Amino acid sequence: MLLSREFFITPLFALCCILGISFSQYPRLQKLLSSKDSVSIESLRKEQQKHKLSLELFKNIPSFGFDNLVADWVFIDFLQYFGDNEVRDRIGYEISPDFFEVILNRDPKFLEAYLNLSVSTSLYAGSPEKAIKIMDHNLKSLSAKVPDRAYYIWRYKGTDELLFLGDSQAARNSFLKAAEWASEYNNEEGKNIVYLSQATAKFLANNPDSKNARVATWTMVLQNKVDEKTRERAIKEIESLGGKVEINEQGVPTISLPEKD
């Protein structure tokens, strides 16, 4: 029996319809926010709640085998959400973890998403516990080389544990795990990550309240491809700990550790 073309496109078509309905909420929100100063906080929060409900939908709907597509589309939605600084300054980043519950449950190998999870949820939404919980859940299904350079995920986790939870022991374990995974890469980046992760773990072993460890961890944040607001926050934190930051003409930072740890 011959199957019609429509039979094959129906699942994808259905998924696109669901995605379209959900993301149609965003232009509506943007239109509402075109005159942001005149929009009440209550109205902004009501629209954000609708956005949260659409993300709840994505946690449960079938993907018809297109998990990566769902993850990519929701990630694009997140970038629009996170990048709207005027609105975020007014009502915050509360639903940031909801994006990543969808994105990483659909595609736990999405390396870039873990950095955005750490920055948006731990640093801005003030919910490091949620970020770490999401990382823990997905790390169980990953390995040193799946995805490529997966050692970064352990470093992001260690960053959150140290800087936002103050759990130096958990952070030390995460940095040691990052070094272990990075040691499976026979290249300069892998060797550098092994050295940096072991050095941070050593700082924490010798002094759980180590300023050097915190400076090293904020340096990692600074060296990632982060937005200007995050970059400024990292520099401020490094300097408050007694470190010094110099940026060369290429925009590459050089960090001096505090004189006293």
C-alpha positions as CSV (number, residue, x, y, z in Angstrom):
1,M,0.0,0.0,0.0
2,L,1.4,3.4,-0.9
3,L,1.5,6.1,1.8
4,S,0.7,9.6,0.9
5,R,3.2,12.5,1.3
6,E,0.9,14.0,3.9
7,F,1.4,11.0,6.1
8,F,5.0,11.7,6.5
9,I,4.8,15.5,7.1
10,T,1.9,15.3,9.5
11,P,4.1,14.9,12.7
12,L,6.4,17.7,11.8
13,F,3.5,19.9,10.7
14,A,1.7,19.2,14.0
15,L,4.9,20.1,15.9
16,C,5.3,23.3,13.9
17,C,1.7,24.3,14.7
18,I,2.3,23.8,18.4
19,L,5.5,25.8,18.3
20,G,3.9,28.5,16.2
21,I,1.0,28.8,18.7
22,S,3.4,29.0,21.6
23,F,5.9,31.5,20.1
24,S,3.1,33.7,18.8
25,Q,2.9,34.8,22.4
26,Y,6.3,36.5,22.1
27,P,5.4,39.0,19.4
28,R,2.3,39.9,21.4
29,L,4.5,40.5,24.4
30,Q,6.9,42.5,22.4
31,K,4.1,44.7,21.1
32,L,2.9,45.2,24.6
33,L,6.4,46.2,25.6
34,S,6.9,48.6,22.8
35,S,6.1,51.4,25.2
36,K,7.7,49.7,28.2
37,D,7.7,52.7,30.5
38,S,3.9,52.9,30.3
39,V,3.3,49.2,31.0
40,S,2.6,48.3,34.5
41,I,4.7,45.7,36.4
42,E,1.5,43.7,36.9
43,S,0.9,43.5,33.1
44,L,4.4,42.5,32.4
45,R,4.2,39.7,35.0
46,K,0.9,38.4,33.6
47,E,2.5,38.2,30.2
48,Q,5.5,36.4,31.6
49,Q,3.2,33.9,33.3
50,K,1.6,33.1,30.0
51,H,5.1,32.6,28.6
52,K,5.8,30.3,31.5
53,L,2.7,28.3,30.7
54,S,3.8,27.8,27.1
55,L,7.1,26.4,28.4
56,E,5.2,24.1,30.7
57,L,3.4,22.8,27.5
58,F,6.8,22.0,25.9
59,K,7.8,19.9,28.9
60,N,5.1,17.4,28.1
61,I,4.1,17.6,24.4
62,P,5.4,14.8,22.1
63,S,8.2,15.9,19.8
64,F,7.5,13.3,17.1
65,G,11.3,12.6,17.0
66,F,12.2,16.3,16.6
67,D,13.7,16.9,20.0
68,N,16.7,18.9,18.7
69,L,14.3,21.1,16.7
70,V,12.3,21.8,19.8
71,A,15.5,22.5,21.9
72,D,16.8,24.9,19.2
73,W,13.5,26.9,18.9
74,V,13.1,27.2,22.6
75,F,16.7,28.4,22.9
76,I,16.1,31.1,20.4
77,D,13.0,32.1,22.4
78,F,15.2,32.2,25.5
79,L,17.8,34.5,23.8
80,Q,15.0,36.9,23.0
81,Y,13.7,36.8,26.5
82,F,17.2,37.2,28.1
83,G,18.2,39.9,25.7
84,D,15.4,42.2,26.6
85,N,17.3,44.2,29.2
86,E,14.6,46.8,29.8
87,V,12.0,44.2,30.7
88,R,14.4,42.0,32.7
89,D,15.5,45.1,34.7
90,R,11.8,45.6,35.7
91,I,10.6,42.1,36.4
92,G,13.7,39.9,36.6
93,Y,14.7,36.6,35.2
94,E,12.3,34.3,37.1
95,I,11.4,31.9,34.3
96,S,15.0,31.4,33.1
97,P,15.2,27.8,34.5
98,D,11.9,26.9,32.8
99,F,13.6,27.4,29.4
100,F,16.4,25.1,30.2
101,E,14.3,22.4,31.7
102,V,12.8,22.2,28.2
103,I,16.0,22.7,26.2
104,L,18.2,20.2,28.1
105,N,15.5,17.6,28.6
106,R,15.1,17.6,24.8
107,D,18.8,17.9,24.0
108,P,21.1,17.2,27.0
109,K,24.1,17.4,24.7
110,F,23.5,21.1,23.9
111,L,26.8,22.4,25.4
112,E,26.1,26.1,24.9
113,A,22.9,25.8,26.8
114,Y,24.7,24.9,30.0
115,L,26.6,28.2,30.0
116,N,23.4,30.2,29.5
117,L,21.7,28.2,32.2
118,S,24.4,29.1,34.7
119,V,24.5,32.8,33.8
120,S,20.8,33.4,33.5
121,T,19.6,31.1,36.4
122,S,22.3,31.3,38.9
123,L,23.7,34.8,38.3
124,Y,20.6,36.7,37.4
125,A,17.6,34.7,38.5
126,G,19.3,34.0,41.8
127,S,18.4,30.3,41.7
128,P,21.7,28.4,41.6
129,E,20.0,25.4,43.2
130,K,17.7,25.0,40.2
131,A,20.6,25.4,37.8
132,I,22.7,22.8,39.6
133,K,19.7,20.4,39.8
134,I,19.2,20.7,36.0
135,M,22.9,20.1,35.4
136,D,23.0,17.1,37.8
137,H,20.0,15.5,36.0
138,N,21.6,15.7,32.6
139,L,25.2,14.9,33.5
140,K,24.0,11.4,34.3
141,S,23.5,10.8,30.6
142,L,26.8,12.4,29.4
143,S,30.4,11.4,29.3
144,A,33.8,13.0,28.8
145,K,33.4,13.1,25.1
146,V,29.6,13.2,24.8
147,P,29.1,16.0,23.9
148,D,32.5,17.2,22.8
149,R,34.3,19.3,25.5
150,A,31.7,18.2,28.1
151,Y,34.2,19.1,30.8
152,Y,32.9,22.6,30.6
153,I,29.6,21.5,32.2
154,W,31.5,20.4,35.3
155,R,33.2,23.7,35.4
156,Y,29.9,25.6,35.1
157,K,28.5,23.5,37.9
158,G,31.6,24.1,40.1
159,T,31.2,27.9,39.4
160,D,27.7,27.9,40.6
161,E,28.5,25.8,43.7
162,L,31.4,28.0,44.7
163,L,30.2,31.5,43.8
164,F,26.5,31.3,44.4
165,L,26.1,28.5,47.0
166,G,29.4,28.9,48.8
167,D,29.8,25.1,48.8
168,S,33.5,24.8,48.4
169,Q,33.6,21.0,48.8
170,A,31.0,20.4,46.1
171,A,32.8,22.9,43.9
172,R,36.1,21.2,44.4
173,N,34.6,17.8,43.4
174,S,33.2,19.4,40.3
175,F,36.5,21.0,39.3
176,L,38.3,17.6,39.9
177,K,35.7,15.9,37.7
178,A,36.2,18.6,35.0
179,A,40.0,17.8,35.1
180,E,39.3,14.1,34.9
181,W,37.1,14.5,31.8
182,A,39.5,17.1,30.2
183,S,42.4,14.7,30.6
184,E,40.9,12.5,27.9
185,Y,41.6,15.2,25.3
186,N,45.1,15.2,23.9
187,N,45.1,18.9,22.9
188,E,46.2,22.2,24.3
189,E,42.7,23.2,25.4
190,G,42.2,20.0,27.2
191,K,45.6,20.3,29.0
192,N,44.8,23.9,29.9
193,I,41.5,22.9,31.4
194,V,43.1,20.1,33.4
195,Y,45.7,22.6,34.8
196,L,43.1,25.3,35.6
197,S,40.6,22.9,37.2
198,Q,43.2,21.2,39.3
199,A,44.7,24.5,40.4
200,T,41.2,25.7,41.5
201,A,40.6,22.4,43.3
202,K,43.9,22.8,45.1
203,F,43.1,26.3,46.2
204,L,39.9,25.1,47.7
205,A,41.5,22.1,49.4
206,N,44.1,24.4,51.1
207,N,41.6,27.1,51.9
208,P,37.8,26.6,51.5
209,D,37.3,30.4,51.6
210,S,40.1,31.0,49.0
211,K,39.9,34.4,47.3
212,N,42.2,33.0,44.6
213,A,39.7,30.2,43.9
214,R,36.9,32.7,43.6
215,V,38.9,35.0,41.3
216,A,39.9,32.0,39.1
217,T,36.2,31.1,38.9
218,W,35.0,34.6,38.1
219,T,37.8,34.6,35.5
220,M,36.3,31.6,33.8
221,V,33.0,33.5,33.6
222,L,34.8,36.5,32.2
223,Q,36.6,34.5,29.5
224,N,33.4,32.9,28.2
225,K,31.3,34.5,25.5
226,V,28.9,36.3,27.8
227,D,26.9,39.5,27.5
228,E,28.4,42.9,28.5
229,K,26.3,43.0,31.7
230,T,27.8,39.7,32.9
231,R,31.3,40.7,31.8
232,E,31.0,43.9,33.9
233,R,29.7,41.9,36.9
234,A,32.7,39.5,36.7
235,I,35.2,42.3,36.6
236,K,33.6,44.0,39.5
237,E,33.7,40.8,41.5
238,I,37.3,40.1,40.7
239,E,38.3,43.5,41.8
240,S,36.3,43.3,45.0
241,L,38.3,40.2,45.9
242,G,41.6,42.0,45.4
243,G,42.3,40.9,41.9
244,K,43.2,43.1,39.0
245,V,41.8,43.0,35.5
246,E,43.6,44.3,32.4
247,I,41.9,44.1,29.0
248,N,44.2,44.3,25.9
249,E,43.4,45.8,22.5
250,Q,41.9,42.5,21.4
251,G,39.6,42.5,24.3
252,V,41.4,39.6,26.0
253,P,41.5,39.9,29.8
254,T,44.6,39.4,31.9
255,I,44.0,38.7,35.6
256,S,46.3,39.2,38.6
257,L,45.4,37.2,41.7
258,P,45.0,38.9,45.1
259,E,48.3,39.5,47.0
260,K,46.8,37.6,50.0
261,D,44.6,34.5,49.6
